[in-house]
């Protein structure tokens, strides 16, 4: 079968997916949701998406009832109505859907006592946002880290969500040891594993890996049978995998390496910040500089200099954002509603070019 990527790195790729990969993802989803008597699974992810197919089949294999929302991308009020009417026990949501559901407040006063667990995935959640989710959702939460090309790789369990440790909550959970799946952190220059606690490329091997794409029999982004996720990550002493962002999101500033994910996490902890996206922009003198798009909480008044100083105090002068732009909301793309970082970077580069030319909008 062929599954297309979201296109977050450019043009969507058609991935040639084997049945072994599909069955691996079904098995991995079972470990995340678990088994329950008289389960009723609600599908709110677009039915045309492969993730919808995997988790719906997994529900049927657990002998659960699979219920489908009639809308392609149901709003929070429709989801809450389905939860109550259909007495749903578990469901999968993309991260922006879950955040919108929590922020709507529509679950208060509704009978959703039968809801046991919500899985979510699609994009990272800052620790402050995750703590808000945990405090308002009336059920267990679990998340997973996955890609079209490599399948489900790691999971932050319901038990992990009860932790008070920000290090755990900011991680992608522990990698799965399922059907021979292996996750390693490697130096792309040497091909060797890095030392524990060191950042490198996330590499994956196992049945979930799909080496080829539509139109070519040649493997892509594969090294000796391992898929290079093109994500930067680190595994700590307890086995938790932290994703530091895409390799393209690393800011190379005057010889220093700045990880956009770390800067995002710090800005997200500033009081009054609702959402944030950080990426590099080109700079003639410094190579690259850090650009941050910040969504303020409603009614909040934020000082960009204070935000810059908070980041510098945490990570040093090299990580201090050179530019901060306030925005009403971050643009999303695709069925998984990922933040459109590519579009934001293009917009930022255009803004900077105008500023350099003395054209201020």
FENNOR-V855959 format. One record per backbone hydrogen bond with DSSP energy under -1.0 kcal/mol. NH is the residue of the N-H (numbers start at 1). CO is the residue of the C=O. Records with the same first field share a line. If there is no record, write none. Layout:
NH=CO / CO
This chain:
3=15
5=13
10=7
15=3
16=212
17=1
22=18
23=19
24=20
25=21
26=22
27=23
28=24
29=25
30=26
31=27
32=28
33=29
34=30
41=65
42=90
43=67
49=46
53=49
54=50
55=51
56=52
57=53
58=54
59=55
60=56
61=57
62=58
63=60
64=59
65=39
67=41
69=43
79=75
80=76
81=77
82=78
83=79
84=80
85=81
86=82
88=83
89=40
90=40
91=117
93=119
95=121
98=94
99=95
100=96
101=97
102=98
103=99
104=100
110=107
112=110
115=112
116=89
117=89
118=140
119=91
120=142
121=93
130=126
131=127
132=128
133=129
134=130
135=131
136=132
137=133
140=116
142=118
143=156
144=120
145=154
147=151
151=147
153=145
154=145
155=174
156=143
161=157
162=159
163=160
169=165
170=166
171=168
172=241
174=155
176=153
181=178
182=205
184=203
186=201
187=192
191=187
194=185
197=235
198=195
200=233
201=186
202=231
203=184
204=227
205=182
209=206
210=149
214=14
216=213
220=211
223=226
226=223
227=204
228=221
229=202
232=245
233=200
234=242
236=240
239=236
241=173
242=234
244=232
247=230
249=246
250=247
251=258
253=256
254=286
256=253
258=251
261=244
263=259
264=260
265=261
266=262
267=263
268=264
270=267
273=270
274=295
275=295
277=293
279=291
281=289
283=287
287=283
288=286
289=281
291=279
292=323
293=277
294=325
295=275
297=272
300=297
307=303
308=304
309=305
310=306
311=307
312=308
313=309
314=310
315=311
316=312
319=316
320=317
322=290
323=290
325=292
327=294
333=338
337=334
338=333
340=331
341=339
344=340
345=341
346=342
347=343
348=344
349=345
350=346
351=347
352=348
353=349
354=350
355=351
356=352
357=353
358=355
359=354
